[in-house]
Amino acid sequence: MNVPEESGGATSESSPRETKAPRAATLPRGAGVGWFGLAALVNAVGTGFFYPYQLLFFLAVTGFSLTTVGTGLTVATLLALPAVQWVGRCVDSWGTRRVLVAAALTRTVAFVAYPFVHNSVSFVVLAVLAAVAQRAEQVSVPVLAAGIAPEGEVGRWLALAKVAFNAGMGFGGLLAGLALIATGDRSGFVLVGLLNAASFALAALLYLPLPTVRPARKEAGGSNGSGGPWRDPLFLRIAVANFLLITVIVATEAGLPVYLVDHRRTPAWIVGFLFAVNTVIMVLFQLPISSRLRNRAPLRVIAAGSVLHAGLLGVLGFAGWLPLRALLPLLVLGMAVYTFGEIVSTQMLSVLLVTLAPRRQLGAYQAFNQVLVGLSLAIVPVLVAFFLTHAPAGLWWTLAATTAVICLGMLILHRGPAAAAAQRAAAG
């Protein structure tokens, strides 16, 4: 976990780009990678404490109704979106370390304060602060990786962050479950909130040894960024593709348990097993696969990965006509194919979203992408609820059609001059 001394520079306050990692390496290289991965892991453990039980957590610690909690969270998500662009400017002006530490401490305060909330206005205010802080972390981490990773290692650093996220989420969810079993109802959820707060405080400490990334004085390739992401055609198209794919992934995660348990009457353990398959594959194969994608045509990789999602979506679309004995192995196979598609497509998209952005506007570009991600998270509950109420199988065919649109869009883009620019960016 050695970190180089801070000495100023065009990209960050340190200069870890002097050595190039071997092409065949699977694990990411570079000074600070240990701190980077550990901070991401601790942050993810904190999120894992809370995420699987978020509605139950708020119901228990606030005493509000489900309608109040659900409405409050939706309103908070939407209110937080306009602030994300401001966060991007803060990253470009202040550097990543200050923003990451401030975001982690803000989430710490929010989770300590939730049990003391007694009215819906206070609840929404805290939820907005927590949502803005979460988006700030998601904006800052890719900028940090792009600034301090050695040449050619950005993709592996981003893959490491995803591995840490999946492993941390699973471990955090397990610990939260044990805490709830060992304690009473409300006290157990209060304990979960305090553990969550403690994990974010620890993450803030782990960000401190890392150098802070500031705007570059000179451009180092990628898009010209004239006028920002709205006027950067290639980045905009990649961001829209990412928006569509995130919508597919989140809608699948949200709709699959309800569809299988309520509509197909499958045992609840099957849902847990499918998500376990997803998590294990993500943790074991994210880094090895990402290390082999660097010299591939990135737009074709995204197209292929988006198609692989349709494996599980197709099985779910036909689930109403399949007996349970035949459905279970098909679901497991479909989930495995789907997960490999998720690894391939999201990895390449995340690399392009960082490397296509101009160095001097990395924060602003990542903030723009996070606004689209926030919109996706806001529309998914409405989308899933509508289809599962009126046409359950239609949800899966709609999502499968969306993956086909992504695939077709990337293949069309690959046939034009954007292919060369994307190839250069993916190699960076």
C-alpha positions as CSV (number, residue, x, y, z in Angstrom):
1,M,0.0,0.0,0.0
2,N,2.9,2.4,-0.7
3,V,1.7,5.7,-1.9
4,P,4.1,8.1,-3.7
5,E,4.8,11.5,-2.1
6,E,2.6,14.4,-3.3
7,S,4.5,16.6,-5.6
8,G,2.0,18.2,-7.9
9,G,1.3,17.4,-11.5
10,A,-1.0,17.7,-14.5
11,T,-3.2,14.8,-13.5
12,S,-2.8,14.2,-9.8
13,E,-0.6,15.4,-6.9
14,S,1.6,12.4,-7.4
15,S,3.2,10.7,-10.4
16,P,2.6,6.9,-10.4
17,R,2.5,6.6,-14.2
18,E,6.3,5.9,-14.5
19,T,6.1,2.2,-14.8
20,K,3.8,0.3,-17.1
21,A,2.3,-3.0,-15.9
22,P,2.9,-6.1,-17.9
23,R,0.2,-6.8,-20.4
24,A,-0.6,-10.2,-19.1
25,A,-1.1,-9.2,-15.5
26,T,-4.5,-9.8,-14.0
27,L,-4.2,-7.9,-10.7
28,P,-4.0,-4.1,-11.0
29,R,-0.6,-2.5,-10.5
30,G,0.4,0.9,-9.3
31,A,1.2,2.8,-6.1
32,G,-1.8,3.3,-3.9
33,V,-3.8,0.4,-5.4
34,G,-4.0,-1.4,-2.0
35,W,-5.5,1.7,-0.3
36,F,-7.8,2.2,-3.3
37,G,-9.2,-1.4,-3.2
38,L,-9.5,-1.4,0.6
39,A,-11.4,1.8,0.7
40,A,-13.8,0.5,-1.9
41,L,-14.3,-2.7,0.0
42,V,-15.0,-1.0,3.3
43,N,-17.4,1.4,1.6
44,A,-19.2,-1.5,-0.1
45,V,-19.5,-3.4,3.2
46,G,-21.3,-0.3,4.6
47,T,-23.6,-0.2,1.7
48,G,-24.2,-4.0,2.1
49,F,-25.2,-3.5,5.7
50,F,-28.1,-1.3,4.6
51,Y,-29.1,-1.9,1.0
52,P,-30.9,-5.3,1.3
53,Y,-32.9,-4.0,4.3
54,Q,-33.3,-0.3,3.4
55,L,-37.1,-0.2,3.5
56,L,-37.3,-2.3,6.7
57,F,-34.5,-0.1,8.2
58,F,-36.4,3.2,7.6
59,L,-39.7,1.7,8.8
60,A,-38.1,0.5,12.0
61,V,-36.0,3.5,13.0
62,T,-38.5,6.3,11.9
63,G,-41.9,4.7,12.6
64,F,-43.2,6.1,9.3
65,S,-45.6,4.3,7.1
66,L,-44.4,2.4,4.0
67,T,-46.0,5.0,1.8
68,T,-44.2,7.9,3.5
69,V,-40.9,6.1,3.4
70,G,-41.2,5.2,-0.3
71,T,-42.4,8.6,-1.3
72,G,-39.7,10.3,0.7
73,L,-36.9,8.2,-0.9
74,T,-38.2,8.8,-4.4
75,V,-38.5,12.6,-3.8
76,A,-35.0,12.6,-2.2
77,T,-33.5,10.7,-5.3
78,L,-35.0,13.3,-7.7
79,L,-34.0,16.3,-5.6
80,A,-30.4,15.0,-5.4
81,L,-29.9,14.9,-9.1
82,P,-29.5,18.6,-9.8
83,A,-26.7,18.7,-7.2
84,V,-24.7,16.0,-9.0
85,Q,-23.4,18.4,-11.6
86,W,-22.3,20.7,-8.8
87,V,-20.5,17.8,-7.3
88,G,-18.6,17.2,-10.6
89,R,-17.4,20.8,-10.6
90,C,-16.2,20.3,-7.0
91,V,-14.2,17.3,-8.0
92,D,-12.6,19.2,-10.8
93,S,-11.9,22.2,-8.5
94,W,-11.1,20.7,-5.1
95,G,-9.7,17.3,-6.1
96,T,-11.0,13.8,-5.4
97,R,-9.7,13.3,-1.8
98,R,-11.6,16.2,-0.3
99,V,-14.8,15.2,-2.1
100,L,-14.5,11.5,-1.1
101,V,-13.8,12.2,2.5
102,A,-16.6,14.8,2.7
103,A,-19.0,12.4,1.1
104,A,-18.1,9.5,3.4
105,L,-18.5,11.7,6.5
106,T,-21.8,13.1,5.3
107,R,-23.1,9.5,5.0
108,T,-21.8,8.8,8.5
109,V,-23.7,11.7,9.9
110,A,-26.9,10.8,8.0
111,F,-27.0,7.2,9.3
112,V,-26.3,8.3,12.9
113,A,-29.1,10.9,12.6
114,Y,-31.8,8.7,11.0
115,P,-33.1,7.2,14.3
116,F,-33.7,10.7,15.7
117,V,-35.9,11.8,12.8
118,H,-39.5,12.6,13.8
119,N,-41.0,14.2,10.7
120,S,-41.0,13.6,7.0
121,V,-39.2,16.9,6.1
122,S,-36.2,16.0,8.2
123,F,-36.2,12.5,6.7
124,V,-36.2,13.8,3.2
125,V,-33.4,16.3,4.0
126,L,-31.2,13.5,5.4
127,A,-32.0,11.2,2.5
128,V,-31.1,14.0,0.0
129,L,-27.7,14.6,1.7
130,A,-27.0,10.8,1.7
131,A,-28.0,10.5,-1.9
132,V,-25.8,13.4,-3.0
133,A,-22.9,12.0,-1.0
134,Q,-23.4,8.6,-2.6
135,R,-23.3,10.1,-6.1
136,A,-20.2,12.2,-5.1
137,E,-18.4,8.9,-4.3
138,Q,-19.5,7.4,-7.6
139,V,-18.3,10.5,-9.5
140,S,-15.0,10.6,-7.7
141,V,-13.8,7.0,-7.7
142,P,-13.4,6.8,-11.6
143,V,-11.7,10.1,-11.6
144,L,-9.3,8.9,-8.9
145,A,-8.6,5.7,-10.8
146,A,-7.9,7.6,-14.0
147,G,-5.6,10.0,-12.3
148,I,-3.4,7.7,-10.3
149,A,-3.4,4.4,-12.1
150,P,-0.3,3.7,-14.2
151,E,-0.7,3.8,-18.0
152,G,-2.9,1.1,-19.3
153,E,-4.1,0.1,-15.8
154,V,-7.3,2.2,-15.5
155,G,-9.5,-0.7,-16.6
156,R,-8.0,-3.0,-14.0
157,W,-8.4,-0.4,-11.2
158,L,-12.1,0.0,-12.2
159,A,-12.5,-3.7,-12.2
160,L,-11.0,-3.9,-8.8
161,A,-13.5,-1.4,-7.5
162,K,-16.3,-3.6,-8.9
163,V,-14.9,-6.7,-7.3
164,A,-14.6,-4.9,-4.0
165,F,-18.2,-3.6,-4.4
166,N,-19.7,-7.1,-5.0
167,A,-17.6,-8.8,-2.3
168,G,-18.3,-6.0,0.2
169,M,-22.0,-5.9,-0.5
170,G,-22.4,-9.6,0.0
171,F,-20.3,-9.6,3.2
172,G,-22.1,-6.5,4.6
173,G,-25.5,-8.1,3.9
174,L,-24.5,-11.2,5.7
175,L,-23.3,-9.3,8.8
176,A,-26.4,-7.2,8.8
177,G,-28.5,-10.4,8.8
178,L,-26.6,-11.7,11.7
179,A,-27.0,-8.4,13.6
180,L,-30.8,-8.5,13.1
181,I,-31.0,-12.2,14.2
182,A,-29.0,-11.4,17.4
183,T,-30.9,-8.4,18.5
184,G,-34.5,-7.1,18.8
185,D,-36.5,-5.4,16.0
186,R,-35.8,-1.7,16.3
187,S,-32.6,-2.1,18.2
188,G,-31.2,-4.4,15.5
189,F,-31.9,-1.9,12.8
190,V,-30.4,0.9,14.9
191,L,-27.3,-1.3,15.2
192,V,-27.2,-1.8,11.4
193,G,-27.4,1.9,10.9
194,L,-24.5,2.5,13.4
195,L,-22.4,-0.2,11.8
196,N,-23.1,1.4,8.4
197,A,-22.0,4.8,9.8
198,A,-18.8,3.3,11.2
199,S,-17.9,1.8,7.9
200,F,-18.2,5.1,6.1
201,A,-16.1,6.8,8.7
202,L,-13.4,4.2,8.3
203,A,-13.6,4.6,4.5
204,A,-13.0,8.3,5.0
205,L,-9.8,7.5,6.8
206,L,-8.7,5.1,4.1
207,Y,-9.1,7.8,1.4
208,L,-6.6,10.0,3.2
209,P,-3.3,8.2,2.2
210,L,-4.3,8.4,-1.5
211,P,-3.2,11.3,-3.6
212,T,-5.9,13.7,-4.8
213,V,-6.6,14.1,-8.5
214,R,-7.0,17.6,-9.8
215,P,-7.8,18.9,-13.3
216,A,-5.1,18.4,-15.8
217,R,-3.4,21.5,-17.2
218,K,-3.1,19.9,-20.7
219,E,-5.3,17.4,-22.6
220,A,-3.9,13.9,-22.7
221,G,-6.2,12.5,-25.5
222,G,-9.8,11.4,-25.4
223,S,-12.6,13.7,-26.5
224,N,-12.1,17.4,-26.9
225,G,-14.9,18.1,-24.5
226,S,-15.9,21.3,-26.3
227,G,-19.1,22.5,-24.6
228,G,-19.1,19.6,-22.2
229,P,-20.7,16.1,-22.5
230,W,-23.8,17.3,-24.2
231,R,-21.7,18.4,-27.2
232,D,-19.4,15.4,-27.1
233,P,-21.2,12.9,-29.5
234,L,-19.2,9.8,-28.7
235,F,-19.2,10.2,-25.0
236,L,-23.0,11.0,-25.1
237,R,-23.8,7.9,-27.0
238,I,-21.7,5.7,-24.6
239,A,-23.4,7.4,-21.6
240,V,-26.9,6.7,-23.1
241,A,-25.9,3.1,-23.7
242,N,-24.8,2.9,-20.1
243,F,-28.1,4.4,-19.0
244,L,-30.0,1.8,-20.9
245,L,-27.9,-1.1,-19.6
246,I,-28.2,0.1,-16.0
247,T,-31.9,0.2,-16.5
248,V,-31.9,-3.4,-17.7
249,I,-29.7,-4.6,-14.8
250,V,-31.5,-2.7,-12.0
251,A,-35.0,-3.7,-13.4
252,T,-33.9,-7.3,-13.6
253,E,-32.6,-7.3,-10.0
254,A,-35.8,-5.6,-8.7
255,G,-38.3,-7.6,-10.8
256,L,-36.9,-11.1,-10.6
257,P,-37.7,-11.9,-7.0
258,V,-41.3,-10.6,-7.2
259,Y,-41.9,-12.3,-10.5
260,L,-40.5,-15.7,-9.5
261,V,-42.0,-15.8,-6.0
262,D,-45.4,-14.1,-6.6
263,H,-46.1,-15.0,-10.2
264,R,-44.4,-18.3,-10.7
265,R,-44.7,-19.5,-7.1
266,T,-41.1,-20.7,-6.9
267,P,-39.5,-21.2,-3.5
268,A,-37.8,-18.0,-2.2
269,W,-34.4,-19.9,-1.8
270,I,-34.2,-20.0,-5.6
271,V,-34.0,-16.3,-5.8
272,G,-31.2,-16.2,-3.2
273,F,-29.3,-18.9,-5.0
274,L,-29.5,-17.0,-8.3
275,F,-28.2,-13.8,-6.8
276,A,-25.4,-15.9,-5.1
277,V,-24.4,-17.3,-8.6
278,N,-24.3,-13.7,-9.9
279,T,-22.1,-12.5,-7.0
280,V,-19.7,-15.4,-7.1
281,I,-19.1,-15.1,-10.8
282,M,-18.7,-11.3,-10.5
283,V,-16.1,-11.7,-7.8
284,L,-14.1,-14.5,-9.4
285,F,-14.1,-13.4,-13.0
286,Q,-14.3,-9.6,-13.0
287,L,-10.5,-9.1,-12.9
288,P,-9.4,-11.9,-15.2
289,I,-11.9,-10.9,-17.9
290,S,-11.2,-7.2,-17.6
291,S,-7.4,-7.9,-18.1
292,R,-8.3,-9.6,-21.4
293,L,-10.5,-6.9,-22.8
294,R,-7.9,-4.2,-23.2
295,N,-7.0,-4.9,-26.9
296,R,-10.5,-5.8,-28.0
297,A,-12.7,-3.6,-30.1
298,P,-14.7,-1.9,-27.3
299,L,-17.9,-1.2,-29.2
300,R,-18.2,-4.8,-30.3
301,V,-17.5,-6.0,-26.7
302,I,-20.3,-3.8,-25.4
303,A,-22.6,-5.2,-28.2
304,A,-21.7,-8.8,-27.3
305,G,-22.1,-8.2,-23.6
306,S,-25.5,-6.6,-24.0
307,V,-26.7,-9.7,-26.0
308,L,-25.6,-12.1,-23.3
309,H,-28.1,-10.4,-20.9
310,A,-30.9,-11.7,-23.1
311,G,-30.1,-15.3,-21.9
312,L,-31.7,-14.8,-18.6
313,L,-34.4,-12.4,-19.9
314,G,-35.5,-14.9,-22.4
315,V,-35.8,-17.7,-19.8
316,L,-37.9,-15.4,-17.6
317,G,-40.0,-14.4,-20.6
318,F,-40.9,-18.1,-21.2
319,A,-41.1,-19.0,-17.5
320,G,-44.9,-19.0,-17.5
321,W,-44.9,-21.9,-19.9
322,L,-42.1,-24.0,-18.2
323,P,-42.5,-26.5,-15.4
324,L,-40.5,-25.7,-12.3
325,R,-38.3,-28.8,-12.7
326,A,-37.1,-27.5,-16.1
327,L,-37.2,-23.9,-15.1
328,L,-34.6,-24.1,-12.3
329,P,-31.6,-25.3,-14.4
330,L,-32.4,-22.9,-17.1
331,L,-32.5,-20.0,-14.6
332,V,-29.1,-20.9,-13.3
333,L,-27.6,-21.2,-16.8
334,G,-29.3,-18.0,-17.8
335,M,-28.0,-16.2,-14.8
336,A,-24.5,-17.3,-15.5
337,V,-24.6,-16.1,-19.1
338,Y,-26.3,-12.9,-18.0
339,T,-23.5,-12.3,-15.4
340,F,-20.7,-12.8,-17.9
341,G,-22.5,-10.3,-20.1
342,E,-22.7,-7.9,-17.3
343,I,-19.0,-8.2,-16.6
344,V,-18.0,-7.7,-20.2
345,S,-20.4,-4.8,-21.1
346,T,-20.2,-2.8,-17.8
347,Q,-16.5,-3.1,-17.6
348,M,-15.9,-1.7,-21.1
349,L,-18.6,1.0,-20.6
350,S,-17.0,2.1,-17.4
351,V,-13.5,2.3,-19.0
352,L,-14.8,4.4,-22.0
353,L,-16.8,6.7,-19.7
354,V,-13.6,7.6,-18.0
355,T,-11.0,7.6,-20.8
356,L,-13.2,9.4,-23.4
357,A,-13.7,12.4,-21.0
358,P,-11.1,15.2,-21.3
359,R,-8.8,15.3,-18.2
360,R,-9.7,18.8,-17.3
361,Q,-13.4,18.0,-17.1
362,L,-13.3,14.4,-15.7
363,G,-15.5,15.4,-12.7
364,A,-18.1,17.2,-14.8
365,Y,-18.3,14.3,-17.3
366,Q,-18.7,11.6,-14.6
367,A,-21.3,13.8,-12.9
368,F,-23.3,13.9,-16.2
369,N,-23.1,10.1,-16.3
370,Q,-24.3,9.9,-12.7
371,V,-27.3,12.1,-13.5
372,L,-28.3,9.5,-16.1
373,V,-27.7,6.7,-13.6
374,G,-29.9,8.5,-11.1
375,L,-32.7,8.9,-13.7
376,S,-32.5,5.2,-14.4
377,L,-32.8,4.4,-10.7
378,A,-35.8,6.7,-10.4
379,I,-37.8,5.2,-13.3
380,V,-37.1,1.5,-12.6
381,P,-39.6,1.1,-9.7
382,V,-42.4,2.6,-11.8
383,L,-41.4,0.5,-14.8
384,V,-41.2,-2.8,-12.8
385,A,-44.4,-2.1,-10.9
386,F,-46.4,-1.3,-14.1
387,F,-45.3,-4.5,-15.9
388,L,-45.6,-6.8,-13.0
389,T,-49.1,-5.5,-12.4
390,H,-50.4,-5.6,-16.0
391,A,-48.1,-7.8,-18.1
392,P,-45.5,-9.7,-16.1
393,A,-43.8,-11.5,-19.0
394,G,-43.8,-8.2,-20.9
395,L,-41.2,-6.8,-18.5
396,W,-38.6,-9.4,-19.6
397,W,-39.3,-8.9,-23.3
398,T,-39.1,-5.2,-23.0
399,L,-35.7,-5.5,-21.3
400,A,-34.6,-8.0,-23.9
401,A,-35.6,-5.5,-26.6
402,T,-33.6,-2.8,-24.8
403,T,-30.4,-5.0,-24.9
404,A,-31.0,-5.5,-28.6
405,V,-31.2,-1.7,-29.1
406,I,-27.9,-1.3,-27.2
407,C,-26.3,-4.0,-29.4
408,L,-27.5,-2.5,-32.6
409,G,-26.4,1.0,-31.6
410,M,-22.9,-0.1,-30.7
411,L,-22.5,-2.1,-33.9
412,I,-23.6,0.9,-36.0
413,L,-21.2,3.1,-34.1
414,H,-18.4,0.6,-34.6
415,R,-18.8,1.0,-38.4
416,G,-18.1,4.7,-38.3
417,P,-15.1,6.9,-37.3
418,A,-16.0,6.5,-33.6
419,A,-14.5,3.0,-33.6
420,A,-10.9,4.3,-33.8
421,A,-11.4,6.8,-31.0
422,A,-13.1,4.2,-28.8
423,Q,-10.2,1.8,-29.4
424,R,-7.6,4.4,-28.4
425,A,-9.6,5.3,-25.3
426,A,-10.1,1.6,-24.2
427,A,-6.3,1.1,-24.5
428,G,-5.7,4.0,-22.2
